[in-house]
Amino acid sequence: MSQASINPLAQPAVTEAAVSEQATMKKVMRRLIPFILLCYVVSYLDRINVGFAALTMNKDLGLTPSQFGLGAGLFFIGYFFFEIPSNLALHRFGARMWISRIMISWGLISMATAFVVGPKSFALARFLLGMAEAGFTPGIYLYFTQWFPGAWRGKATAFFLIGIPVANIIGSPLSGALMELHGMWGFQGWQVLLLLEAVPAVLLGVLCLFLLPDRPSKAAWLSSDEKRWLENELSTEQNVLAARHGNKLKDAFTNWRVFALAAANFCGIIGSLSIGLWLPQIIREFGLPSHQVGLVAAVPYLVGAIAMTLWARLANRSQHRLFYVAGAIVLAALALAISAFLHTPLLKMLAITVAVASILSFQATFWAIPSGFLTGRAAAGGLALIVSIGNLGGFVGPSVIGFIRESTQGFTYPLIFVAAALLLGAVITLALGDPSRSNSRTTSSSKEPA
């Protein structure tokens, strides 16, 4: 933990060491973050594009709202069962090989989803897609602990999570446009969408083998001094965290804070994925064609990309990060509850935009908490556990929304359900306290990034 993060008002003197740190870490950021961000954009796009496919796919396959919600949510059941084994494999074999394997396999399965013929094959394809992608997100968080010390890790995580709104900003209009390509190669529009949007995952998976060095010591673009300095910084930080919280797998699985964070993440993902998967159908009720649905669906995420960046910056400067995390999810719950009772398209979209921006702000600040006290195999298992249990929200949310919508013939009660889940997440977050603050006197070294 940096001294600047202990006291954000403290301004360390500019020394040659500090200049060297700034130069080294900015080089690392430039080399790794843009490519990782691109990978995350593609992963999130392949996760939510089925929401656009549903505009015509559901009718073609005879899927009811509950069958679509259940099938779409099964992605996260596959994710849940294979998340921890996948992250432990990444810890053992390295990010370069394992993330490449993840991306290539999920790209191929995403393509195969274009050929489902009914509820059962759709559900199976979604389950297999989750199984293939399992370990990607916590794997990246683990990768960051192997490259970014202290406050730099928070900055890297914030940039990484911008991939969520960027995927929607790019993917929503693109998905809407691809849906209009009905008849291309003899396929339905939703089949063209799933096929074409899966190709980048396979290509990026191959590039991982060349662009993702496992550790600083293996990076040809760092000098010997830079490698030595960065490895020493990371080793010192991880030793301190291991001494305080442990670095073995059992240390994560016996730490109640890990399970509290998993529960809060579960509630947040109910909101995030439920809105992401069902938003195209909510907008479609305004009477818009597919390409206009895609444009309108991008607006909340465009606002969210700006909001989450500013919110994360404020949280990083504060000594009380937890209030920013909880505050964002409370605001999301209130906005979504209000949207449930609004029927004018403009007002409804304004409320949903606030909700989306707030959920993204929650996610941008949340992940600095577990990475602040987990290290080694405890980080590999703990981060995977938080993500895997949290991702069950991606199954519960869409499934419950599908059931409620089918029963009530509308989105009012489904939106109220999601708002209640978000509010529960805020309560859990506040009850958690900030485990990393207890480290503030014993961790050291890296300065607040500029």
C-alpha positions as a printed NumPy array, in Angstrom:
array([[  0.   ,   0.   ,   0.   ],
       [  1.492,   3.341,  -0.942],
       [  2.134,   6.107,   1.541],
       [  0.075,   8.333,  -0.731],
       [ -2.863,   5.986,  -0.385],
       [ -2.493,   6.196,   3.414],
       [ -2.545,   9.975,   3.34 ],
       [ -3.639,  11.362,  -0.02 ],
       [ -2.669,  14.889,   1.104],
       [  0.969,  13.884,   1.525],
       [  3.125,  14.844,  -1.458],
       [  6.354,  12.806,  -1.595],
       [  9.486,  14.573,  -2.741],
       [ 10.412,  14.012,  -6.356],
       [ 13.528,  11.851,  -6.416],
       [ 15.349,   9.847,  -9.065],
       [ 13.734,   6.708,  -7.628],
       [ 10.278,   8.241,  -7.913],
       [ 10.934,   9.331, -11.504],
       [ 12.162,   5.829, -12.298],
       [  9.013,   4.334, -10.777],
       [  6.745,   6.644, -12.755],
       [  8.558,   5.884, -16.007],
       [  8.617,   2.128, -15.398],
       [  4.98 ,   1.793, -14.377],
       [  3.734,   4.018, -17.184],
       [  5.618,   1.782, -19.608],
       [  3.926,  -1.275, -18.08 ],
       [  0.532,   0.42 , -18.314],
       [  1.062,   1.275, -21.985],
       [  2.255,  -2.223, -22.877],
       [ -0.37 ,  -4.283, -21.057],
       [ -3.568,  -2.355, -20.385],
       [ -4.744,  -1.523, -23.943],
       [ -4.491,  -5.167, -25.036],
       [ -6.091,  -6.512, -21.854],
       [ -8.85 ,  -3.926, -22.163],
       [ -9.525,  -5.055, -25.732],
       [ -9.74 ,  -8.679, -24.568],
       [-12.226,  -7.716, -21.86 ],
       [-14.366,  -5.755, -24.308],
       [-14.609,  -8.845, -26.513],
       [-15.34 , -11.136, -23.552],
       [-18.131,  -8.909, -22.263],
       [-19.554,  -8.497, -25.759],
       [-19.727, -12.273, -26.255],
       [-21.413, -12.521, -22.858],
       [-24.245, -10.038, -23.498],
       [-24.795, -10.105, -27.276],
       [-27.385, -12.838, -26.753],
       [-29.606, -10.054, -25.385],
       [-29.713,  -8.547, -28.874],
       [-29.963, -11.947, -30.555],
       [-33.095, -12.542, -28.445],
       [-34.966,  -9.825, -30.375],
       [-35.614, -12.394, -33.128],
       [-33.936, -15.58 , -31.873],
       [-36.566, -16.196, -29.198],
       [-39.325, -16.299, -31.785],
       [-37.295, -18.446, -34.202],
       [-36.442, -20.985, -31.494],
       [-39.76 , -20.781, -29.642],
       [-38.14 , -19.532, -26.41 ],
       [-40.458, -18.134, -23.722],
       [-39.163, -15.287, -21.482],
       [-38.47 , -17.767, -18.675],
       [-36.644, -20.171, -21.018],
       [-34.5  , -17.342, -22.384],
       [-33.717, -16.04 , -18.88 ],
       [-32.827, -19.515, -17.628],
       [-30.698, -20.366, -20.663],
       [-28.885, -17.022, -20.675],
       [-28.213, -17.376, -16.954],
       [-26.735, -20.874, -17.284],
       [-23.61 , -19.181, -18.598],
       [-22.862, -18.272, -14.991],
       [-23.444, -21.774, -13.663],
       [-20.713, -23.038, -15.981],
       [-18.597, -20.096, -14.868],
       [-19.22 , -20.931, -11.203],
       [-18.111, -24.561, -11.347],
       [-14.914, -23.946, -13.323],
       [-13.864, -20.516, -12.002],
       [-11.589, -21.596,  -9.136],
       [ -9.918, -24.544, -10.968],
       [ -9.277, -22.265, -13.941],
       [ -7.69 , -19.532, -11.817],
       [ -5.492, -22.03 ,  -9.986],
       [ -4.383, -23.355, -13.38 ],
       [ -3.506, -19.806, -14.452],
       [ -1.49 , -19.375, -11.236],
       [  0.408, -22.556, -12.075],
       [  0.863, -22.317, -15.855],
       [  0.976, -18.538, -16.307],
       [ -1.348, -15.982, -17.85 ],
       [  0.112, -16.14 , -21.359],
       [ -0.857, -19.751, -22.02 ],
       [ -3.998, -19.922, -19.925],
       [ -5.715, -16.717, -21.043],
       [ -4.951, -17.737, -24.625],
       [ -6.675, -21.076, -23.99 ],
       [ -9.677, -19.337, -22.425],
       [-10.202, -16.893, -25.278],
       [ -9.837, -19.392, -28.111],
       [-12.221, -21.902, -26.526],
       [-14.896, -19.348, -25.677],
       [-14.698, -17.863, -29.188],
       [-15.323, -21.255, -30.784],
       [-18.235, -22.055, -28.453],
       [-19.751, -18.621, -29.013],
       [-19.722, -19.349, -32.746],
       [-21.408, -22.684, -32.111],
       [-24.25 , -20.889, -30.292],
       [-25.41 , -19.633, -33.693],
       [-26.517, -23.177, -34.517],
       [-28.744, -23.92 , -31.513],
       [-32.21 , -25.181, -32.431],
       [-34.291, -24.888, -29.258],
       [-34.38 , -24.305, -25.478],
       [-32.198, -27.306, -24.579],
       [-29.413, -26.681, -27.061],
       [-29.482, -22.951, -26.222],
       [-29.117, -23.739, -22.519],
       [-26.281, -26.201, -23.195],
       [-24.407, -23.72 , -25.384],
       [-24.631, -21.029, -22.706],
       [-23.415, -23.424, -20.011],
       [-20.441, -24.485, -22.143],
       [-19.627, -20.844, -22.928],
       [-19.477, -20.058, -19.215],
       [-17.299, -23.106, -18.62 ],
       [-14.892, -21.998, -21.352],
       [-14.671, -18.378, -20.193],
       [-14.36 , -19.282, -16.487],
       [-11.25 , -17.809, -14.945],
       [-10.809, -14.921, -17.374],
       [-11.904, -12.045, -15.139],
       [-10.343, -13.251, -11.858],
       [ -7.338, -14.338, -13.899],
       [ -6.813, -10.753, -15.016],
       [ -7.164,  -9.531, -11.426],
       [ -4.575, -12.114, -10.383],
       [ -2.339, -11.056, -13.281],
       [ -2.494,  -7.474, -12.019],
       [ -1.143,  -8.574,  -8.609],
       [  1.876,  -9.969, -10.497],
       [  2.534,  -6.707, -12.32 ],
       [  1.134,  -3.689, -10.458],
       [  2.102,  -2.756,  -6.886],
       [ -0.005,  -0.599,  -4.577],
       [ -2.037,   2.219,  -6.041],
       [ -0.965,   1.354,  -9.584],
       [ -3.078,  -1.799,  -9.316],
       [ -6.159,   0.255,  -8.525],
       [ -5.508,   2.409, -11.571],
       [ -4.99 ,  -0.637, -13.804],
       [ -8.206,  -2.214, -12.496],
       [-10.187,   0.96 , -13.187],
       [ -8.917,   1.043, -16.781],
       [ -9.704,  -2.659, -17.179],
       [-13.289,  -2.236, -16.001],
       [-13.883,   0.508, -18.55 ],
       [-14.214,  -2.496, -20.871],
       [-17.788,  -3.024, -19.601],
       [-19.214,   0.273, -20.88 ],
       [-16.936,   0.245, -23.926],
       [-18.281,  -3.203, -24.88 ],
       [-21.795,  -1.837, -24.707],
       [-20.984,   1.464, -26.411],
       [-19.408,  -0.385, -29.338],
       [-21.379,  -3.595, -29.145],
       [-24.906,  -2.222, -28.845],
       [-24.949,  -0.299, -32.151],
       [-22.861,  -3.035, -33.822],
       [-25.167,  -5.802, -32.598],
       [-28.225,  -3.858, -33.682],
       [-26.724,  -3.354, -37.147],
       [-25.684,  -7.009, -37.507],
       [-29.226,  -8.051, -36.627],
       [-30.313,  -6.34 , -39.834],
       [-28.128,  -8.682, -41.952],
       [-30.91 , -11.246, -42.21 ],
       [-30.25 , -13.703, -45.059],
       [-26.47 , -13.18 , -45.191],
       [-24.868, -16.558, -46.051],
       [-28.349, -18.015, -45.642],
       [-28.386, -17.278, -41.882],
       [-30.833, -15.406, -39.697],
       [-29.695, -12.   , -38.41 ],
       [-29.094, -13.318, -34.889],
       [-26.906, -16.107, -36.279],
       [-24.772, -13.62 , -38.225],
       [-24.418, -11.588, -35.044],
       [-23.18 , -14.518, -32.947],
       [-20.804, -15.773, -35.639],
       [-19.103, -12.481, -36.469],
       [-18.767, -11.211, -32.904],
       [-17.031, -14.438, -31.83 ],
       [-14.165, -14.179, -34.332],
       [-12.162, -11.501, -32.42 ],
       [-11.944, -13.746, -29.332],
       [-10.125, -16.443, -31.282],
       [ -7.743, -13.965, -32.91 ],
       [ -6.953, -12.216, -29.62 ],
       [ -6.412, -15.601, -27.977],
       [ -3.624, -16.299, -30.444],
       [ -2.106, -12.84 , -29.858],
       [ -2.009, -13.496, -26.091],
       [  0.837, -15.925, -26.732],
       [  2.967, -13.043, -28.023],
       [  1.776, -10.01 , -26.037],
       [  1.252, -11.174, -22.434],
       [  4.492, -11.961, -20.579],
       [  3.767, -13.874, -17.381],
       [  5.852, -11.692, -15.076],
       [  8.087,  -8.592, -15.242],
       [ 11.18 , -10.809, -15.351],
       [  9.983, -12.216, -18.697],
       [  9.215,  -8.882, -20.369],
       [ 11.71 ,  -8.138, -23.134],
       [ 10.587,  -4.496, -23.209],
       [ 11.748,  -3.799, -19.611],
       [ 15.407,  -3.093, -18.825],
       [ 17.264,  -5.233, -16.29 ],
       [ 17.051,  -2.458, -13.67 ],
       [ 13.324,  -2.007, -14.273],
       [ 12.687,  -5.738, -13.956],
       [ 14.703,  -5.918, -10.741],
       [ 12.973,  -2.889,  -9.195],
       [  9.451,  -4.053, -10.082],
       [  9.962,  -7.648,  -8.957],
       [ 11.368,  -6.342,  -5.648],
       [  8.393,  -4.004,  -5.133],
       [  5.905,  -6.789,  -5.791],
       [  7.759,  -9.27 ,  -3.595],
       [  7.926,  -6.838,  -0.672],
       [  4.228,  -5.998,  -0.906],
       [  3.164,  -9.628,  -1.215],
       [  5.292, -10.678,   1.754],
       [  3.594,  -8.065,   3.932],
       [  0.12 ,  -9.159,   2.814],
       [  0.993, -12.833,   3.267],
       [  2.204, -12.182,   6.822],
       [ -1.009, -10.394,   7.744],
       [ -3.684, -12.361,   5.847],
       [ -1.899, -15.52 ,   4.633],
       [ -1.118, -16.526,   1.059],
       [ -2.399, -20.1  ,   0.98 ],
       [ -5.654, -21.286,  -0.543],
       [ -7.136, -22.141,   2.852],
       [ -6.439, -18.593,   4.031],
       [ -8.874, -17.281,   1.432],
       [-11.492, -19.971,   2.022],
       [-11.506, -19.355,   5.782],
       [-11.592, -15.543,   5.578],
       [-15.152, -14.293,   6.186],
       [-14.37 , -11.064,   4.323],
       [-13.949, -13.031,   1.096],
       [-17.466, -14.427,   1.431],
       [-18.9  , -11.014,   2.338],
       [-17.303,  -9.548,  -0.783],
       [-18.673, -12.445,  -2.826],
       [-22.189, -11.717,  -1.526],
       [-21.892,  -8.012,  -2.357],
       [-20.575,  -8.884,  -5.812],
       [-23.503, -11.314,  -6.256],
       [-25.967,  -8.474,  -5.677],
       [-24.07 ,  -6.11 ,  -7.973],
       [-23.995,  -8.62 , -10.814],
       [-27.734,  -9.247, -10.486],
       [-28.053,  -5.583, -11.416],
       [-25.305,  -5.416, -14.022],
       [-26.133,  -8.535, -16.026],
       [-29.901,  -8.292, -15.652],
       [-29.888,  -4.834, -17.186],
       [-27.34 ,  -5.846, -19.837],
       [-29.321,  -8.89 , -20.99 ],
       [-32.826,  -7.42 , -20.813],
       [-32.202,  -3.774, -21.801],
       [-32.655,  -4.433, -25.563],
       [-36.092,  -5.924, -24.902],
       [-37.036,  -3.056, -22.563],
       [-36.116,  -0.57 , -25.295],
       [-37.853,  -2.651, -27.962],
       [-41.13 ,  -1.998, -26.1  ],
       [-40.714,   1.662, -27.109],
       [-41.502,   0.492, -30.664],
       [-38.004,   0.954, -32.132],
       [-36.376,  -1.212, -34.878],
       [-33.283,  -3.272, -34.054],
       [-30.659,  -0.783, -35.259],
       [-32.244,   2.025, -33.218],
       [-32.475,  -0.246, -30.185],
       [-28.703,  -0.695, -30.42 ],
       [-28.052,   3.042, -30.543],
       [-30.321,   3.821, -27.588],
       [-28.877,   0.94 , -25.533],
       [-25.38 ,   2.412, -25.931],
       [-26.281,   5.73 , -24.273],
       [-26.351,   4.538, -20.608],
       [-22.936,   2.935, -21.042],
       [-21.453,   6.03 , -22.665],
       [-22.508,   8.041, -19.622],
       [-21.365,   5.191, -17.385],
       [-17.838,   5.153, -18.858],
       [-17.376,   8.788, -17.833],
       [-19.062,   8.357, -14.452],
       [-17.069,   5.292, -13.39 ],
       [-13.768,   6.963, -14.284],
       [-14.546,  10.046, -12.213],
       [-16.002,   7.991,  -9.347],
       [-12.944,   5.714,  -9.2  ],
       [-10.661,   8.75 ,  -9.143],
       [-12.565,  10.228,  -6.196],
       [-12.482,   6.882,  -4.363],
       [ -8.734,   6.493,  -4.907],
       [ -8.144,   9.902,  -3.313],
       [-10.317,   9.167,  -0.302],
       [ -9.378,   7.401,   2.92 ],
       [-12.913,   5.986,   3.013],
       [-13.256,   4.002,  -0.224],
       [-16.052,   1.854,   1.214],
       [-18.499,   4.765,   1.255],
       [-17.937,   5.301,  -2.461],
       [-18.494,   1.616,  -3.175],
       [-21.713,   1.446,  -1.151],
       [-22.921,   4.895,  -2.247],
       [-22.757,   3.953,  -5.913],
       [-24.853,   0.827,  -5.478],
       [-27.452,   2.664,  -3.329],
       [-27.869,   5.255,  -6.077],
       [-28.267,   2.45 ,  -8.63 ],
       [-31.005,   0.821,  -6.547],
       [-32.95 ,   4.081,  -6.181],
       [-32.697,   4.942,  -9.888],
       [-33.795,   1.474, -10.983],
       [-36.745,   1.475,  -8.558],
       [-37.866,   4.834,  -9.96 ],
       [-37.517,   3.571, -13.55 ],
       [-39.954,   0.747, -12.786],
       [-42.798,   3.247, -12.416],
       [-41.927,   5.467, -15.367],
       [-43.623,   4.826, -18.707],
       [-42.453,   7.789, -20.774],
       [-39.517,   6.443, -22.845],
       [-37.262,   9.457, -22.249],
       [-37.77 ,   9.514, -18.476],
       [-37.418,   5.741, -18.202],
       [-34.135,   5.818, -20.108],
       [-32.84 ,   8.678, -17.959],
       [-33.47 ,   6.653, -14.801],
       [-31.921,   3.513, -16.316],
       [-28.903,   5.57 , -17.405],
       [-28.337,   6.722, -13.826],
       [-28.695,   3.107, -12.653],
       [-26.197,   1.776, -15.207],
       [-23.668,   4.551, -14.481],
       [-23.959,   3.859, -10.749],
       [-23.513,   0.092, -11.127],
       [-20.42 ,   0.671, -13.237],
       [-19.081,   3.067, -10.594],
       [-19.639,   0.366,  -7.969],
       [-17.685,  -2.155, -10.032],
       [-14.858,   0.324, -10.703],
       [-14.289,   0.847,  -6.964],
       [-15.205,  -2.581,  -5.57 ],
       [-12.272,  -4.62 ,  -6.897],
       [ -9.606,  -2.564,  -5.141],
       [-10.885,  -4.01 ,  -1.84 ],
       [-10.029,  -7.745,  -2.281],
       [ -6.787,  -7.038,  -4.127],
       [ -5.735,  -4.94 ,  -1.146],
       [ -5.489,  -7.915,   1.222],
       [ -5.167, -11.098,  -0.894],
       [ -1.909, -12.404,  -2.348],
       [ -0.332, -15.627,  -3.686],
       [ -2.608, -18.691,  -3.894],
       [ -4.968, -16.914,  -1.521],
       [ -5.416, -14.271,  -4.226],
       [ -5.859, -16.897,  -6.943],
       [ -8.506, -18.769,  -4.957],
       [-10.049, -15.785,  -3.185],
       [-10.532, -13.632,  -6.278],
       [-11.939, -16.625,  -8.15 ],
       [-14.309, -17.355,  -5.266],
       [-15.558, -13.761,  -5.181],
       [-16.102, -13.75 ,  -8.935],
       [-17.626, -17.235,  -9.128],
       [-20.132, -16.734,  -6.303],
       [-20.821, -13.241,  -7.583],
       [-21.446, -14.529, -11.071],
       [-24.261, -16.698,  -9.76 ],
       [-26.08 , -13.367,  -9.718],
       [-25.835, -13.528, -13.494],
       [-27.887, -16.717, -13.309],
       [-30.346, -15.659, -10.615],
       [-31.045, -12.175, -12.007],
       [-31.972, -12.996, -15.628],
       [-33.803, -16.18 , -14.564],
       [-35.958, -14.44 , -11.951],
       [-36.637, -11.53 , -14.306],
       [-37.783, -13.968, -17.001],
       [-40.103, -15.727, -14.555],
       [-41.547, -12.486, -13.126],
       [-41.965, -10.941, -16.557],
       [-43.775, -14.012, -17.849],
       [-46.077, -13.913, -14.815],
       [-46.78 , -10.157, -14.837],
       [-46.406,  -9.378, -18.572],
       [-44.194,  -6.379, -17.914],
       [-40.889,  -5.074, -16.541],
       [-42.18 ,  -3.144, -13.496],
       [-41.821,  -5.916, -10.926],
       [-38.608,  -7.329, -12.427],
       [-36.957,  -3.914, -12.071],
       [-38.134,  -3.643,  -8.453],
       [-36.595,  -7.061,  -7.75 ],
       [-33.231,  -5.951,  -9.169],
       [-33.363,  -2.691,  -7.168],
       [-33.946,  -4.658,  -3.956],
       [-30.956,  -6.902,  -4.717],
       [-28.731,  -3.85 ,  -5.238],
       [-29.852,  -2.336,  -1.955],
       [-28.975,  -5.574,  -0.167],
       [-25.515,  -5.387,  -1.74 ],
       [-25.039,  -1.91 ,  -0.277],
       [-25.928,  -3.143,   3.22 ],
       [-23.447,  -6.025,   2.946],
       [-20.715,  -3.69 ,   1.69 ],
       [-21.133,  -1.269,   4.585],
       [-21.188,  -4.124,   7.106],
       [-17.89 ,  -5.453,   5.683],
       [-15.612,  -2.602,   6.647],
       [-12.404,  -2.045,   4.674],
       [ -9.946,  -4.912,   5.363],
       [ -7.094,  -3.162,   3.554],
       [ -7.06 ,  -0.208,   5.967],
       [ -5.552,  -2.392,   8.657],
       [ -2.536,  -2.82 ,   6.361],
       [ -1.908,   0.87 ,   5.978],
       [  0.837,   1.072,   8.606],
       [  2.708,  -2.004,   7.461],
       [  2.656,  -1.844,   3.696],
       [  4.896,   0.559,   1.905],
       [  6.781,   1.837,  -1.056],
       [  4.938,   2.543,  -4.279],
       [  3.812,   6.106,  -4.776],
       [  0.373,   7.291,  -5.848],
       [  0.31 ,   7.093,  -9.654],
       [ -0.037,  10.314, -11.519]])
